[in-house]
Amino acid sequence: MNKFKIPIILIGVLIFAESAGLIYFTGKSKDLSRKLEAITPGYQKLSQEDLDLKNKFAAITKENEGLKVDRDNVLAQTKSLMGERTRANELTASLEKANQEMGRFQKNNEETKNYILSLKDEIRKLQEEQGRLIQEKNYIKAALDKVNNEATVKELRKKVADLDKAKNSLEGRLKNKNKEVEQLKSQKAKLEEIKEQLSAQIKDKKNIIVEAVNKNKRLEEENKNIPRKFTEMARQNTKLIKDTSEMHYNLGVFYTKNKEYARAVAEFEKVVEIAPDDSYAHFNLGYIYAEYLVNRAKAIEHFRRFLILAKGGDKDIEWVKKYLLTWETYEGKIPMQ
């Protein structure tokens, strides 16, 4: 990197200098062009005036020649033509004045020509300088292209290295995918074995179901012959339901005393599931939802069920009615009659 850093900086400086020079000389050329454009009309005017003065000078010269002849004639006739002397003097003064103007014009014309020549010389120098800068630009461009080519080669080598890395990575991923394919094949074989085992199990289950159906038919035949056993079983089942309901109810009371209200709610819910007509299971659920879990909708639901199932002399009926009246009035519902 350090090997190419200084040449690149020099190239950048040269490019900047070239650009600045081109900008400067371009501006200078434009200024000179504008000056030439500004001078050209004046120069053309001076040329026209020069031509007019030359014509006047030629005319005056010709007239002067005529005046010389006339002067000779006047000198010869001086005594008789004194009046013409005054005119001759005036013409002589006019001629001198014309000569002076002609001198001034020639001087101005020479100055203008010299200025134009200096401008042309300056333009020539600028053009030479511009050509030199173009040569330097081409040289710098060639050097820059060479440096860019070297950088391109490095970049290509880097890309080749990156491609090699990507190739190696892809080969590694391909190997991993091949391993995964082998694993999937192994898993497929295992699944086929499991499928066969399940098929055998399903077949066995079907046989068991058939046997169970046959057994059920035999039991139905037996049930027709033993109606008293069925009645006894129903009684025992009712007792079992009652015992189970009482067990869950007692667990609900226990959890309530220990402030484990979620567990208590679960136990009382089992009670109302087993015995939907248990009024105090509904009361306990309503009370826990009202006072501890703060679920007004659930509390009202269970309290309403309690009022339907409770006996007329139950001491908790009035408290439940007040609760329902309070919260239904608060929520904007119609008070209970």
C-alpha positions as CSV (number, residue, x, y, z in Angstrom):
1,M,0.0,0.0,0.0
2,N,2.9,2.5,0.9
3,K,4.6,1.5,-2.3
4,F,1.8,3.1,-4.4
5,K,0.7,5.8,-2.0
6,I,3.3,8.5,-3.0
7,P,2.9,8.0,-6.8
8,I,-0.8,8.2,-6.4
9,I,-0.5,11.4,-4.4
10,L,1.9,12.9,-7.0
11,I,-0.5,11.9,-9.8
12,G,-3.4,13.5,-7.9
13,V,-1.3,16.7,-7.4
14,L,-0.3,16.8,-11.1
15,I,-3.9,16.3,-12.1
16,F,-5.0,19.1,-9.8
17,A,-2.2,21.4,-11.2
18,E,-3.1,20.5,-14.7
19,S,-6.8,21.2,-14.0
20,A,-5.9,24.5,-12.3
21,G,-3.6,25.5,-15.3
22,L,-6.2,24.6,-17.8
23,I,-8.8,26.6,-16.0
24,Y,-6.4,29.6,-15.7
25,F,-5.3,29.5,-19.3
26,T,-8.8,28.9,-20.5
27,G,-9.9,31.9,-18.6
28,K,-7.0,33.9,-19.9
29,S,-7.7,32.8,-23.5
30,K,-11.3,33.9,-23.0
31,D,-10.2,37.3,-21.6
32,L,-7.9,37.8,-24.6
33,S,-10.6,36.7,-27.0
34,R,-12.9,39.2,-25.4
35,K,-10.3,41.9,-25.6
36,L,-9.7,41.1,-29.3
37,E,-13.4,41.2,-29.9
38,A,-13.6,44.5,-28.1
39,I,-10.5,45.9,-30.1
40,T,-11.6,44.6,-33.5
41,P,-14.4,47.0,-34.0
42,G,-12.1,49.9,-33.0
43,Y,-9.3,48.6,-35.2
44,Q,-11.7,48.3,-38.1
45,K,-12.9,51.8,-37.4
46,L,-9.3,53.1,-37.3
47,S,-8.5,51.2,-40.5
48,Q,-11.5,52.9,-42.2
49,E,-10.4,56.3,-40.8
50,D,-6.9,55.5,-42.0
51,L,-8.2,54.8,-45.4
52,D,-10.3,57.9,-45.4
53,L,-7.3,60.0,-44.2
54,K,-5.2,58.4,-46.9
55,N,-7.8,59.3,-49.4
56,K,-8.0,62.8,-47.9
57,F,-4.2,63.0,-47.9
58,A,-4.1,61.9,-51.5
59,A,-6.7,64.4,-52.3
60,I,-4.8,67.1,-50.3
61,T,-1.5,66.0,-51.9
62,K,-3.1,66.3,-55.3
63,E,-4.6,69.6,-54.2
64,N,-1.2,70.6,-52.8
65,E,0.4,69.9,-56.2
66,G,-2.3,72.0,-57.7
67,L,-1.6,74.7,-55.1
68,K,2.1,74.5,-55.8
69,V,1.3,75.2,-59.4
70,D,-1.1,77.9,-58.4
71,R,1.5,79.2,-55.9
72,D,4.0,79.5,-58.7
73,N,1.4,81.3,-60.7
74,V,0.5,83.4,-57.6
75,L,4.2,84.3,-57.1
76,A,4.4,85.3,-60.6
77,Q,1.3,87.3,-60.2
78,T,2.0,88.4,-56.6
79,K,1.5,92.0,-57.2
80,S,-1.8,91.5,-59.0
81,L,-3.1,88.6,-56.9
82,M,-2.4,89.6,-53.3
83,G,-5.9,88.4,-52.4
84,E,-5.0,84.8,-53.4
85,R,-2.0,84.8,-50.9
86,T,-4.4,84.7,-48.0
87,R,-6.1,81.7,-49.4
88,A,-2.8,80.0,-50.0
89,N,-1.8,80.5,-46.4
90,E,-5.0,79.1,-45.2
91,L,-4.5,76.0,-47.5
92,T,-1.0,75.7,-46.2
93,A,-2.2,75.8,-42.6
94,S,-4.8,73.2,-43.5
95,L,-2.2,71.0,-45.1
96,E,0.0,71.3,-42.0
97,K,-2.9,70.4,-39.8
98,A,-3.7,67.4,-42.1
99,N,-0.1,66.4,-41.8
100,Q,-0.2,66.6,-38.0
101,E,-3.5,64.5,-37.9
102,M,-1.9,62.0,-40.3
103,G,1.1,61.7,-38.0
104,R,-1.1,61.2,-35.0
105,F,-3.1,58.6,-36.9
106,Q,0.0,56.8,-38.0
107,K,1.3,56.8,-34.4
108,N,-2.0,55.4,-33.1
109,N,-2.0,52.9,-35.9
110,E,1.5,51.7,-35.0
111,E,0.5,51.4,-31.3
112,T,-2.6,49.4,-32.2
113,K,-0.5,47.1,-34.5
114,N,2.0,46.6,-31.7
115,Y,-0.7,45.8,-29.2
116,I,-2.3,43.3,-31.5
117,L,1.1,41.7,-32.1
118,S,1.7,41.5,-28.4
119,L,-1.7,39.9,-28.0
120,K,-1.0,37.4,-30.8
121,D,2.3,36.6,-29.2
122,E,0.7,36.1,-25.8
123,I,-2.0,33.8,-27.4
124,R,0.8,31.8,-29.1
125,K,2.5,31.4,-25.8
126,L,-0.7,30.3,-24.1
127,Q,-1.3,27.8,-26.9
128,E,2.2,26.5,-26.5
129,E,1.6,26.2,-22.7
130,Q,-1.7,24.5,-23.4
131,G,0.0,22.0,-25.7
132,R,2.6,21.3,-23.0
133,L,-0.1,20.8,-20.4
134,I,-2.0,18.4,-22.8
135,Q,1.3,16.4,-23.2
136,E,1.7,16.3,-19.4
137,K,-2.0,15.3,-19.1
138,N,-1.5,12.4,-21.6
139,Y,1.6,11.3,-19.7
140,I,-0.1,11.4,-16.4
141,K,-3.1,9.6,-17.8
142,A,-0.9,6.9,-19.2
143,A,0.8,6.6,-15.8
144,L,-2.6,6.5,-14.1
145,D,-3.9,3.9,-16.5
146,K,-0.8,1.8,-15.7
147,V,-1.4,2.2,-11.9
148,N,-5.1,1.4,-12.4
149,N,-4.1,-1.7,-14.4
150,E,-1.9,-2.9,-11.6
151,A,-4.7,-2.2,-9.1
152,T,-7.1,-4.1,-11.4
153,V,-4.7,-7.1,-11.4
154,K,-4.6,-7.0,-7.6
155,E,-8.4,-6.7,-7.5
156,L,-8.8,-9.7,-9.9
157,R,-6.3,-11.7,-7.8
158,K,-8.3,-10.8,-4.7
159,K,-11.6,-11.8,-6.5
160,V,-10.0,-15.1,-7.5
161,A,-8.9,-15.7,-3.9
162,D,-12.5,-14.9,-2.7
163,L,-13.9,-17.3,-5.3
164,D,-11.5,-20.0,-4.1
165,K,-12.7,-19.4,-0.6
166,A,-16.3,-19.5,-1.7
167,K,-15.6,-22.7,-3.7
168,N,-14.1,-24.3,-0.6
169,S,-17.0,-23.1,1.5
170,L,-19.5,-24.6,-1.1
171,E,-17.6,-27.8,-1.1
172,G,-17.8,-28.0,2.7
173,R,-21.5,-27.2,2.6
174,L,-21.9,-29.9,-0.1
175,K,-20.2,-32.4,2.1
176,N,-22.5,-31.4,5.0
177,K,-25.5,-31.7,2.7
178,N,-24.4,-35.2,1.6
179,K,-24.0,-36.2,5.2
180,E,-27.5,-34.8,5.9
181,V,-28.8,-36.8,2.9
182,E,-27.2,-40.0,4.3
183,Q,-28.7,-39.2,7.7
184,L,-32.1,-38.7,6.1
185,K,-31.8,-42.0,4.3
186,S,-31.0,-43.7,7.6
187,Q,-33.9,-41.9,9.2
188,K,-36.2,-43.0,6.4
189,A,-35.1,-46.6,6.8
190,K,-35.9,-46.3,10.5
191,L,-39.2,-44.7,9.8
192,E,-40.0,-47.6,7.4
193,E,-39.2,-50.0,10.2
194,I,-41.4,-48.0,12.6
195,K,-44.2,-48.0,10.0
196,E,-44.0,-51.7,9.7
197,Q,-44.1,-52.1,13.5
198,L,-47.1,-49.7,13.7
199,S,-48.9,-51.6,10.9
200,A,-48.4,-54.8,12.9
201,Q,-49.6,-53.0,16.1
202,I,-52.6,-51.6,14.3
203,K,-53.4,-55.1,13.0
204,D,-53.1,-56.4,16.6
205,K,-55.3,-53.5,17.9
206,K,-58.0,-54.3,15.3
207,N,-58.0,-57.9,16.5
208,I,-58.2,-56.7,20.1
209,I,-61.1,-54.4,19.1
210,V,-62.9,-57.3,17.5
211,E,-62.4,-59.3,20.6
212,A,-63.6,-56.4,22.7
213,V,-66.7,-56.0,20.6
214,N,-67.5,-59.7,21.0
215,K,-66.8,-59.4,24.7
216,N,-69.1,-56.4,24.9
217,K,-71.9,-58.3,23.2
218,R,-71.5,-61.1,25.8
219,L,-71.6,-58.6,28.6
220,E,-74.7,-57.0,27.2
221,E,-76.3,-60.4,27.2
222,E,-75.2,-60.9,30.8
223,N,-76.5,-57.4,31.8
224,K,-79.9,-58.3,30.5
225,N,-79.9,-61.2,33.0
226,I,-78.6,-59.2,36.0
227,P,-80.7,-55.9,36.3
228,R,-80.3,-55.9,40.1
229,K,-76.5,-55.8,39.8
230,F,-76.9,-52.8,37.5
231,T,-79.0,-50.9,40.1
232,E,-76.4,-51.6,42.7
233,M,-73.7,-50.3,40.5
234,A,-75.7,-47.1,39.9
235,R,-76.1,-46.6,43.6
236,Q,-72.4,-47.2,44.2
237,N,-71.6,-44.8,41.3
238,T,-73.8,-42.1,42.9
239,K,-72.1,-42.6,46.2
240,L,-68.7,-42.4,44.5
241,I,-69.7,-39.1,42.8
242,K,-70.8,-37.7,46.1
243,D,-67.7,-38.8,47.9
244,T,-65.5,-37.4,45.1
245,S,-67.5,-34.1,45.2
246,E,-67.0,-33.8,48.9
247,M,-63.3,-34.5,48.6
248,H,-62.8,-31.7,46.0
249,Y,-65.0,-29.4,48.1
250,N,-62.9,-30.1,51.2
251,L,-59.7,-29.5,49.2
252,G,-61.2,-26.2,48.0
253,V,-61.9,-25.1,51.6
254,F,-58.4,-26.1,52.6
255,Y,-56.8,-24.1,49.8
256,T,-59.0,-21.1,50.5
257,K,-57.9,-21.1,54.2
258,N,-54.2,-21.3,53.0
259,K,-54.8,-18.4,50.6
260,E,-54.1,-20.6,47.5
261,Y,-57.0,-19.2,45.7
262,A,-56.2,-20.5,42.2
263,R,-56.0,-24.1,43.5
264,A,-59.2,-23.5,45.5
265,V,-61.0,-22.3,42.3
266,A,-59.8,-25.4,40.5
267,E,-61.2,-27.7,43.2
268,F,-64.6,-25.9,43.4
269,E,-64.8,-26.0,39.6
270,K,-64.4,-29.8,39.8
271,V,-67.2,-29.9,42.4
272,V,-69.7,-28.0,40.1
273,E,-68.6,-30.2,37.2
274,I,-69.3,-33.4,39.1
275,A,-72.3,-31.9,41.0
276,P,-73.7,-28.9,39.2
277,D,-76.5,-28.4,41.9
278,D,-74.0,-27.9,44.7
279,S,-75.1,-24.3,45.8
280,Y,-72.2,-23.7,48.2
281,A,-69.6,-24.6,45.6
282,H,-71.0,-21.8,43.4
283,F,-71.1,-19.5,46.5
284,N,-67.4,-20.2,47.3
285,L,-66.4,-19.6,43.7
286,G,-68.4,-16.3,43.6
287,Y,-66.8,-15.2,46.8
288,I,-63.2,-16.0,45.7
289,Y,-63.8,-14.2,42.4
290,A,-65.4,-11.2,44.1
291,E,-62.9,-10.7,47.0
292,Y,-59.6,-12.2,46.0
293,L,-59.3,-12.7,42.2
294,V,-61.4,-9.6,41.3
295,N,-63.3,-11.1,38.4
296,R,-66.7,-9.4,38.7
297,A,-68.2,-11.3,35.7
298,K,-67.3,-14.7,37.1
299,A,-68.4,-13.7,40.6
300,I,-71.8,-12.5,39.3
301,E,-72.3,-15.7,37.3
302,H,-71.7,-18.0,40.3
303,F,-73.7,-15.8,42.7
304,R,-76.7,-16.0,40.3
305,R,-76.4,-19.8,40.2
306,F,-76.1,-19.8,44.0
307,L,-79.4,-17.8,44.3
308,I,-81.2,-20.3,42.0
309,L,-79.9,-23.4,44.0
310,A,-79.9,-22.0,47.6
311,K,-82.6,-22.8,50.1
312,G,-84.9,-20.1,51.2
313,G,-83.5,-19.7,54.8
314,D,-79.9,-19.5,53.8
315,K,-78.1,-16.8,55.7
316,D,-75.8,-15.8,52.7
317,I,-78.7,-15.0,50.3
318,E,-79.1,-11.4,51.4
319,W,-75.3,-10.7,51.2
320,V,-75.2,-12.1,47.6
321,K,-78.3,-10.0,46.6
322,K,-76.6,-6.8,48.0
323,Y,-73.4,-7.6,46.1
324,L,-75.3,-8.2,42.8
325,L,-77.4,-5.1,43.3
326,T,-74.3,-2.9,44.0
327,W,-72.2,-4.0,41.0
328,E,-75.0,-4.2,38.5
329,T,-76.1,-0.7,39.5
330,Y,-72.5,0.5,39.2
331,E,-72.1,-1.1,35.7
332,G,-75.4,0.5,34.6
333,K,-77.4,-2.7,34.4
334,I,-81.0,-3.1,35.5
335,P,-81.2,-3.8,39.2
336,M,-82.4,-7.2,40.3
337,Q,-86.0,-7.2,41.4
